[in-house]
Amino acid sequence: MTSSGIVPSEAVIDAFRSFSLSGKKMKFDFIIARIDSNSMQVVIDNGPFDSEVIGSKDVFCGAPEYGTSKDSATPEERAKAEGSAVPIEYIIFKNRLVKMQNRFGWYTVVGDNGAQQLVQIMYNDDNSTSKMKMKYTTTKCAVTNFCKGSNKQYDANDDDEIAYKELFDYCFGKK
C-alpha cells in the first residue's frame, strides 16, 4: 500500500502508549485522532464540535480520562445508553466518529468474561470525499506502525459497521 507520508504526532503516540499499557485500569475512555493538513500529522482530535454533537460544550477532548466522557453526553446519548448493553462511552465515541466522517480511534472492548481487546479503528465514511478516504487509507499503515499494541484492527465505513455489537463480535470471534 502506498504511504501518504503522514505520521502520528508525539501526542498521539504518547496517548496511545498510556492507553495500551494501562492494563486492567483504563487510562482513557477512548482516543480519537484526525489528520491535520497543516502539520501533515495525525493529531488528537480536540474539536471544536457543534452543539448538536456534544450538548452545551464547545470543545471535545479526543482522549478523555477514564470515566469522564459521559459528562459530555447529550440527553439522546444518555437515553440510548439507559437499559442498553452498549456503554455510554462507546455511544459517544461512535457518534463523534460518524459525525466527523473520517477519523482514527482506539477503544477497549470488554468481553462478557472481563477480557479486554484494544481496537484500532479507522472510520472512513462512505459519504466522505474520495480524496479524504484515500488520505486516511494511505495513512493507516503509519498509524498502525507507530501505535503498536492494539489487539485488533477494524475498518468501518458506515453507521451499521461501527455498531457496538459488530465490534464486540469481531473482537471476541463471534463474527
RADABEL-V369642 format. One line per field, one symbol per residue. ss: DSSP state (@ for helix, = for strand, . for the rest). phi: phi as a letter, one per 20 degrees, with the letter a starting at -180 (. if undefined). psi: psi as a letter, one per 40 degrees, with the letter a starting at -180 (. if undefined). A space follows every 10 residues. Layout:
BEGIN
ss: ???
phi: ???
psi: ???
END
This chain:
BEGIN
ss: ......==.@ @@@@@@@@@@ .......=.. ======.... ====...... @@@@...... ....=...@@ @@..@@@@@@ @......@@@ @@@@@@@@@@ .========= .....===== ====.....@ @@@@@@@@@@ @@@@@@.... .=====.... ...@@@@@@@ @....
phi: .fdenecfff ffffffffff efmfefecfa cccceeffel cecfedmfdf ffecmeeecd efbfggndff feffgfffff ffmdeefgff gfgfgffffe mcbdbcbeed fgenfdcede dddcggeefg fffffffeeg ffffffdfpf fbdcdccbgf fdfgfffgff fdmec
psi: hiieehiiid dddddddddd eebdhhdidi hhiihhddef ihihhfaiii dddfbeidii heghiheede deiidddddd dheiehiddd ddddddddde dhiiihihhh ideeihhhhh hhhghdeiid dddddddeed ddddddgieh dihhhieidd deiddddddd dffe.
END
